[in-house]
Amino acid sequence: MKAAVLVFPGSNCDRDCKVAVETTTGAQVEMVWHEETSLPSNLDLIVVPGGFSYGDYLRCGAMASLSPVMAEVVKAANAGVSVLGICNGFQILCESGLLPGALLRNSGLKYVCKPIELTIENRKTRFTSAYGEQKTVWMTQGNGDGNFFAEPDVLKGIEDNGQVVFRYVENPNGSANNIAGIVNSAGNVLGMMPHPDRAFEPALGSADGAPLFHSLMRVLQAA
Amino acid sequence: MKATVHIFLKAGVLDVQGKAVEGALNGLGPVQGWGGVSNVRVGKVLEFDLTATDKAAAEAEVKAMCDKLLANTVIESYRIEVA
């Protein structure tokens, strides 16, 4: 497996993502600076990491979504490459139009930073097939703008198409329908606010993020 | 020309900052001598200069900036002034 982790000014989970992908899959992971106008060839996975790209100025993820490298990510996503956006990465994917909806300020106005339990809503995606019969997972959450919003008709479409992948057991931020993570309609782009990159081995408090990366390996092995 | 852009969350989108400010205003009301505040919305104002000299062209330019970067039209609406 060959993966790339994007790095924006203000990214702070880029190294976590690299270690998580390497540790769980043995993949070769390249770090790609946001000003790059091309991506490494033959990528299987692009990770858009968490952090505070461009200081969260204007809107979270807004300026990063227009970085030169994002034009290449959009092309790769449209060509079927797996794209995983975590936290600020989810915000960037929504801003770029790869995922529907937007992330608003948390309804409680507080930065929410804690372990959080999620239900797996769709275990047939390329990101969740290795979870087997596991019903819920623990990961950690750390954001101030994680309140997922979409217009009612868009939200209905997301629900009807099975695009909701993770839901919060207890809603920490006012997200519509308790949504914590969604895929695009093609199923190759996943955005989620909780961090699988901070929960991939027991020493981190939870290893529930690891099967997400194992799932991506499975897809490749089956191909 | 000088451009001014006002950006607010759309009417149907919960503005939690606005709600907090509203709560604070109404909470302070009895002491400060004001009250009855509702529908507080917190937005952004951006001001910048443009080299364009034609008003219509400048407005079109600023509209493109809003649609591409300055506003997220999934959740926000904007109003442009060019002078």
Interface residues (C-beta under 8 A of the other chain):
Chain A: L58 R59 A62 M63 L66 C94 E95 G101 A102 L104 R105 N106 S107 G108 L109 N147 F149 A150 E151 G174
Chain B: L9 V13 L14 V16 Q17 A20 K68 L69 L70 N72 V74 I75
